[in-house]
Amino acid sequence: MRSSYPCLLLCVCLGVACVVGVCVWNAQWRGGFAWDGSGQQFNWHPVLMVSGLVVLYGYGAVLYRVPLTWDGDKRPWKLLHGGLMLASLVLSVVGLSAVFQVHAGKGIPALYSVHSWVGLGTVVLFATQWVVGVLVFLLPCSPVSLRVVLKPVHVWLGTSILSLSVAACISGITENLIFHLNEVNGTQYVTLPPEALFANSLGVLILLFVLVVLRILSNRSWERPEPGLSQGAAYRPLLQEQRMKGQKKKKRAVLFHTRYFFSYLVV
């Protein structure tokens, strides 16, 4: 089996390049960042959405494809996966808050474009996915049969959310360039000025990052192996795993003391 590390390294590098690229774009051509209702506050929107909804989300999605996570206890990796996804969701919500505040302060209508519809829908779907994931796969409140049914849905919905986030980001970059270049700067987008060239390249970079993530997720040989586990054990929630391990330790302790007691009587 070929190692997944080269693809994972490429994924990390492309993700970092996406974050650096979106930061450079808004610092170099859009005047930097602030949180005062100005255009500088709006600049947080693309930075936080690309960093959270695309890059951090992609890292969380491929976590279980890292061979380092295959051996030993799965609980820390479950917590890390959920934590990365929560951080991604928080950044996305803050990014939405930034643009909504700017639009409200300037009297610009909200949710009038396909970009805004897809972007908001993606974040809502992501939030729902995260809550359901915690309730089903973390808390011991759902039957094994439900977890077995929802696991493939959870995986499919996760890749769908990532694909929707790319659609939202690329459409947002294009919308941003058309508005800012044609109406604010007076520079025509069709002439492909340096800013447009850089932002278009950023869009291609985001697309490449997501394609690499999807390639990693689609390789079944890079999935975390579950040797010797029954179906119920493979889908057991995190807290239930902890409780059952604690019960096993108690049983071993009782068995040890019982044997010690009877051996003492025999002697």
C-alpha positions, 0 to 999 in steps of 0.5 A, spaced: 500 500 500 502 506 498 503 511 503 498 517 504 504 522 506 506 525 500 498 527 498 497 529 505 504 534 505 501 536 498 494 538 502 498 541 508 502 546 503 496 548 499 492 549 505 497 554 507 498 557 501 491 559 500 491 562 507 497 566 505 494 568 498 487 570 501 491 575 506 496 578 501 490 579 497 486 583 502 492 586 505 496 588 498 490 591 494 484 592 499 487 596 505 488 591 510 483 589 516 479 592 521 473 591 525 469 598 524 464 597 519 468 599 514 471 596 507 477 593 512 472 589 516 469 586 510 476 584 508 475 579 514 470 575 510 474 572 505 480 571 510 475 567 515 471 563 510 477 561 506 481 559 512 475 556 516 470 553 511 475 551 506 482 550 509 481 548 516 475 544 514 479 540 509 484 538 514 479 536 519 476 531 514 483 528 512 485 527 519 483 520 519 487 518 513 494 520 517 497 513 518 499 516 525 492 516 527 491 509 526 494 505 532 492 506 539 486 509 542 481 513 537 479 517 542 484 523 542 483 523 534 475 523 535 476 529 539 481 533 535 476 532 529 471 535 532 475 540 535 478 542 528 471 542 525 468 546 531 474 551 530 472 551 522 465 553 524 466 558 529 471 562 524 465 561 518 460 564 523 465 570 525 466 571 517 459 571 516 458 576 521 463 581 518 460 581 512 453 582 515 455 588 519 458 592 513 452 591 509 447 593 514 451 599 516 452 601 509 445 599 507 447 594 502 442 589 501 444 582 504 443 575 501 441 577 494 446 573 490 447 566 488 454 567 492 450 569 499 445 563 498 450 558 497 455 561 502 449 561 508 446 555 506 453 551 507 454 554 513 447 552 516 448 545 513 455 545 516 452 547 523 447 542 523 452 536 521 457 538 527 451 538 532 448 531 529 455 528 529 456 530 536 450 527 538 450 521 534 458 519 535 460 522 541 454 522 546 452 515 548 444 517 547 443 513 540 443 506 538 448 502 534 443 501 528 442 509 528 450 510 528 451 505 522 446 508 518 448 515 519 456 514 518 456 514 511 451 519 510 455 523 515 461 522 510 457 524 504 455 530 507 462 532 509 464 532 502 458 535 500 459 541 504 466 542 502 464 542 495 459 547 496 464 551 500 469 551 494 463 554 490 461 559 495 469 561 495 470 562 487 463 565 486 465 570 492 472 572 489 469 573 482 463 577 485 468 581 489 473 583 483 467 585 479 464 590 484 471 592 486 474 593 480 468 595 475 464 600 480 470 602 485 476 603 482 474 604 475 478 598 472 475 593 468 475 586 470 476 584 463 483 587 462 485 582 467 489 587 472 494 585 477 489 584 482 484 580 478 490 575 476 492 574 483 485 573 485 484 568 480 490 564 481 487 564 489 481 561 486 485 556 482 489 554 488 483 553 493 480 548 487 486 544 487 486 544 495 479 541 495 481 536 489 487 534 493 482 533 499 477 529 495 483 525 492 485 523 499 478 521 502 476 517 496 482 512 497 479 506 501 486 504 502 488 510 506 482 509 511 483 508 518 483 500 519 479 497 524 481 490 525 478 485 529 472 490 531 465 488 530 460 492 527 457 495 534 464 496 536 466 500 530 461 505 531 461 506 538 460 513 541 466 516 544 463 517 551 461 510 551 468 507 549 470 511 555 465 508 560 466 501 557 473 501 558 472 503 565 467 497 566 473 493 564 478 495 569 473 494 574 471 487 572 479 486 572 480 489 579 474 485 582 477 478 579 484 480 581 482 481 588 477 475 588 483 470 586 487 473 591 482 472 597 481 465 595 489 463 594 489 466 601 484 462 604 487 456 601 494 457 604 
